[in-house]
């Protein structure tokens, strides 16, 4: 049954009053929606070949134009980091395109109190902005800092793999505009797809961000420096967040 924002907020108020006596498991609101929309015959994923990325930000600009994100807010961007080499004082500049990882085990989905965030049958994680109440629980739950609250809509926003384009046979804006051809999207279930073939060919070199989170991210990187994967010695957070 569809739950409007107004109904949710009213029920949330009632639940808050009785929270001390009613276990969460007995609440009437249902968490963790089942997958819907799309087709289970497909599983879309993206490979980013960092050997080809030149940091031009074409992906950032084209995404902002395609999805009309507010000024200063981005669904995808290319960050630049300085990484200090192990046992050395020298540093090197590293480019890292960032976006939603469309995880197979997305932590953003179960925390949404109104089931606005859900996963499609093809694995793409999307947001129903008609349901979203802007509580930002999903923003906090995402370990990749890939979500934000859109100041224009006051709802959660993020990369959707440009699902509105995929559904009509077009490439996501960032993939289409990538100058170096660094972004490849495809169907993991299709053995003939370029994505599947690249993943198989370079399987020993493929990396994901924050593997210790066990989210099973479906954005893969080729040529990713180990500093972005291996936690720093004596620190719990991964080196990804340690900018020099």
C-alpha positions, 0 to 999 in steps of 0.5 A: 500500500502506498504511504504518503508523506503526510501519512508517514509523518503522522504514523511516525509521531505515533510510533515515537510516543510509544517507542518505549513500549512497542518493539520496532519489529512490531511497527506497521511500516514495512522496511526493505522494499522488494525489487521492482521495475526494470528486468531481472534478465539484466544486471547493469554495472559500470567499469571506470578505466582510470588509465583513460581518465584525464580529469576533464570533468566532462562527465560532471558537466554533462551529468549536471545538465542532463539531470538538472542538479542544483548549482554546487551539487553533483551526482558524479564528479572526478576528485583529485587526490595526492597519494604519498607512496609507501616508504617514501616522501614523494607524492603523486596526483591521482584522479578518482571518478566518484558516483553511486556504486549501485551496490547489490547490498545497498545500505541506503535501502533498508534505512529509508522509512518510507521506502523511497529508495529501492532497487530495481530488478536490474540492480539499479538503485533509484529514489522515488522523489514523490515518497521521499521526505528528505530525512537524509537517513540514506545520505548518512548510510551511504559509505561512499558519500554518493548521496545528497539532499537536493536543495531544490526538491528537498529530497534525496538525490544521487546517480541513477546510471541515467536510468531514463536514458538506459530504458530507451537504449541510450548511454548515461550522460557521463558515459556518452561525454567521456573524452577518454572513453574511461566509463563503460556501462553494460550488462553483467549477464551478457557475456558479449558485452564490452563490460563483461569482457573487460571484467573477465580479461582484467579480473586480477586488476579490478578493484572496488571502493571500500570492499570492507563495507561488504556492500558488493558495489557494482562500480568497478575500477581498473588501475585503482591505486592500492592506497584507495583500497587498503586501510592505512596502518593504525587507522580504521578508515580507508586511505581513500579519505586521507588526502595529503 
